[in-house]
Amino acid sequence: MMKTAAHEQHLCQALSPDEHQQLTGLLRRLAEQQGLTPGVHPGYRSLRTDRPARNR
């Protein structure tokens, strides 16, 4: 499985460092405007904490 940093590097390889920084900043602003918590996938919002996690 590809790790997050390696995945991001692979995905953004066509961007210059300045473009990558700009993209990251824009995405962060969009996430803030949408009320997303940094580092938390939106799908985890609906998980209930009162039941045990399912085995994968």
C-alpha positions as CSV (number, residue, x, y, z in Angstrom):
1,M,0.0,0.0,0.0
2,M,1.3,3.5,-0.9
3,K,1.9,5.8,2.0
4,T,0.3,9.2,2.1
5,A,3.4,11.3,1.4
6,A,4.5,9.0,-1.4
7,H,1.0,9.1,-2.9
8,E,0.9,12.9,-2.7
9,Q,4.4,13.1,-4.3
10,H,3.3,10.8,-7.1
11,L,0.1,12.7,-7.7
12,C,1.7,16.1,-7.8
13,Q,4.9,15.2,-9.7
14,A,3.8,17.4,-12.7
15,L,3.7,20.5,-10.4
16,S,6.6,22.7,-9.5
17,P,7.3,23.2,-5.8
18,D,5.6,26.6,-5.9
19,E,2.5,25.2,-7.7
20,H,2.3,22.4,-5.1
21,Q,2.4,24.9,-2.3
22,Q,-0.3,27.0,-4.0
23,L,-2.5,23.9,-4.5
24,T,-2.1,22.9,-0.9
25,G,-3.0,26.3,0.3
26,L,-6.1,26.5,-1.9
27,L,-7.3,23.0,-0.8
28,R,-6.8,24.0,2.8
29,R,-8.9,27.1,2.3
30,L,-11.7,25.1,0.7
31,A,-11.6,22.5,3.5
32,E,-11.8,25.2,6.1
33,Q,-14.8,26.8,4.3
34,Q,-16.5,23.4,4.3
35,G,-15.9,22.9,8.0
36,L,-13.6,19.9,7.4
37,T,-11.3,18.8,10.2
38,P,-7.7,18.6,9.1
39,G,-6.4,15.1,8.9
40,V,-9.8,13.5,9.2
41,H,-11.5,11.9,6.2
42,P,-15.1,13.2,5.9
43,G,-16.4,9.6,5.9
44,Y,-15.3,9.2,9.5
45,R,-17.8,11.8,10.6
46,S,-20.7,9.3,10.6
47,L,-18.9,6.6,12.6
48,R,-20.5,5.9,15.9
49,T,-18.2,5.7,18.9
50,D,-20.6,3.6,21.0
51,R,-20.0,0.4,19.1
52,P,-16.8,-1.6,18.4
53,A,-15.0,-1.2,15.1
54,R,-15.6,-3.9,12.6
55,N,-12.8,-6.3,11.7
56,R,-11.3,-5.7,8.2
